[in-house]
Amino acid sequence: MPIVTCVEDLRLLARKRVPRMFYDYADSGSWTETTYRANETDFAKIKLRQRVAVNMEDRTLASTMVGIPVAMPVALSPTGLTGMQHADGEILAARAAKKFGIPFTLSTMSICSIEDIATHTSAPFWFQLYMMRDRGFMERLIERARAAKCSALVLTLDLQILGQRHKDLRNGLSAPPKLTIPNIVNIATKPRWWTSMLRTRRHSFGNIVGHVQGVEDVSSLSSWTATQFDPKLDWDDVKWVRKLWGGKLILKGLMDPEDARLAADSGADALIVSNHGGRQLDGAPSSIEALPAIVDAVGSGTEVWVDGGIRSGQDVLKAIALGAHATMIGRPFLYGLGALGEEGVARCLEIIRNELDVTMALCGHRDIRTVSRDILLSGPFVPAGRTAAA
Ligand SMILES: Cc1cc2nc3c(=O)[nH]c(=O)nc-3n(C[C@H](O)[C@H](O)[C@H](O)COP(=O)(O)O)c2cc1C
């Protein structure tokens, strides 16, 4: 097994092993990718406050997310086409998450279906819902998530229309990939990928194929989104979903304090500060920049989580210090999956746990639940006067 020391090692390995079309699908943002890049680079601007001569024994990262115990405050974000990063990718990622003790979220646009995950894994998972025009299909999806005993529903609010990602257009992204000469030539150089793909029957959108009548082109994500996603989604629809679901509801894609207050007022159990990993509104701030104002606006009644740009346990700690109750990661686990399958996702989680644990200790804390802004030095996103060190 290659030596993997950090998430970046997993990314480089995934780039070698995953066909270009699907690697690019993961490693891209919309238009100029400014927000995509800022998600990562803004974390590096936040400085930690080193403490010494503090007892570091008996540390714990255990926490809860919407009341569910987690080994560390990190869940796997929903990502479409995960089963194209590696054969049966969603099943493998869900298994790795379960072994580690953190939640896995299945995307509406996954390759493995809700039923596949329920059959092939043992922990309750979360299901992410996109609002579609066909309300009958929505009702059936929610019913299927309930039948699969999903323990929370994540409703994504920031993708009524699709942000343009140039690479996907150039690569002609589809699942399964179209057998054009450039695709065949590229896939031929990824033997681990295609030999495992030949062993599974899961090659298209498992939650959709066979569940919606009269849909012609399911293989293309962009054409499916353009015709099926509901551009009219509003807070009444959120209420409708909440009532229909009746269980724990998490709203994803909040970037503005006013929207976050509306989300909290809608009765959601948690909200996720997220710009969809820089894949939707290019020019929006990074999610870590947006976080503090949203934490202040929402207060303590609703859990505020954040995703976007987290590439290490240090980033997780910074997000918690800035007031996030928990975090989620997308690309880090996708890179792990593309690099080494289930083992790669497990490795990604171990790396993040170790970095989080050591950094927390060196900042003078032993329990993740006691971490606050006082571990940060004043600077970007940490206004002077807000920290013990200011
Ligand atoms: C390849 C890819 C596919 C994604 N698909 C979905 C999706 O189907 N539903 C959703 O709510 N978010 C989706 N997202 C956004 C993620 O849930 C998450 O917000 C984002 O990846 C976080 O940023 P990070 O990748 O920098 O951790 C996707 C992100 C990526 C990278």
The ligand as an SDF file (V2000), in Angstrom:
LIG
                    3D

 31 33  0  0  0  0  0  0  0  0999 V2000
  -18.4180   15.4620   -6.5710 C   0  0  0  0  0  0  0  0  0  0  0  0
  -19.3920   16.1690   -5.6710 C   0  0  0  0  0  0  0  0  0  0  0  0
  -20.7400   15.8610   -5.7660 C   0  0  0  0  0  0  0  0  0  0  0  0
  -21.6570   16.5010   -4.9230 C   0  0  0  0  0  0  0  0  0  0  0  0
  -22.9810   16.1350   -4.9700 N   0  0  0  0  0  0  0  0  0  0  0  0
  -23.8380   16.6430   -4.0640 C   0  0  0  0  0  0  0  0  0  0  0  0
  -25.1700   16.1580   -3.9820 C   0  0  0  0  0  0  0  0  0  0  0  0
  -25.5690   15.2650   -4.7240 O   0  0  0  0  0  0  0  0  0  0  0  0
  -25.9850   16.7170   -3.0640 N   0  0  0  0  0  0  0  0  0  0  0  0
  -25.5770   17.7140   -2.2130 C   0  0  0  0  0  0  0  0  0  0  0  0
  -26.3560   18.1980   -1.3990 O   0  0  0  0  0  0  0  0  0  0  0  0
  -24.3090   18.1770   -2.2560 N   0  0  0  0  0  0  0  0  0  0  0  0
  -23.4390   17.6510   -3.1440 C   0  0  0  0  0  0  0  0  0  0  0  0
  -22.1380   18.0890   -3.1640 N   0  0  0  0  0  0  0  0  0  0  0  0
  -21.6790   19.0600   -2.1600 C   0  0  0  0  0  0  0  0  0  0  0  0
  -21.2100   18.3310   -0.8990 C   0  0  0  0  0  0  0  0  0  0  0  0
  -22.2970   17.7700   -0.2040 O   0  0  0  0  0  0  0  0  0  0  0  0
  -20.4900   19.2800    0.0580 C   0  0  0  0  0  0  0  0  0  0  0  0
  -21.2880   20.4030    0.3040 O   0  0  0  0  0  0  0  0  0  0  0  0
  -19.1230   19.7110   -0.4560 C   0  0  0  0  0  0  0  0  0  0  0  0
  -18.4640   18.6650   -1.1290 O   0  0  0  0  0  0  0  0  0  0  0  0
  -18.2610   20.2010    0.6980 C   0  0  0  0  0  0  0  0  0  0  0  0
  -17.0410   20.6760    0.2500 O   0  0  0  0  0  0  0  0  0  0  0  0
  -15.6790   19.8050    0.2430 P   0  0  0  0  0  0  0  0  0  0  0  0
  -15.8170   18.8540   -0.9130 O   0  0  0  0  0  0  0  0  0  0  0  0
  -14.6420   20.8390    0.0210 O   0  0  0  0  0  0  0  0  0  0  0  0
  -15.5970   19.0790    1.5590 O   0  0  0  0  0  0  0  0  0  0  0  0
  -21.2110   17.4840   -4.0140 C   0  0  0  0  0  0  0  0  0  0  0  0
  -19.8440   17.7810   -3.9360 C   0  0  0  0  0  0  0  0  0  0  0  0
  -18.9450   17.1330   -4.7500 C   0  0  0  0  0  0  0  0  0  0  0  0
  -17.4710   17.4530   -4.6230 C   0  0  0  0  0  0  0  0  0  0  0  0
  1  2  1  0
  2  3  1  0
  2 30  2  0
  3  4  2  0
  4  5  1  0
  4 28  1  0
  5  6  2  0
  6  7  1  0
  6 13  1  0
  7  8  2  0
  7  9  1  0
  9 10  1  0
 10 11  2  0
 10 12  1  0
 12 13  2  0
 13 14  1  0
 14 15  1  0
 14 28  1  0
 15 16  1  0
 16 17  1  0
 16 18  1  0
 18 19  1  0
 18 20  1  0
 20 21  1  0
 20 22  1  0
 22 23  1  0
 23 24  1  0
 24 25  2  0
 24 26  1  0
 24 27  1  0
 28 29  2  0
 29 30  1  0
 30 31  1  0
M  END
$$$$
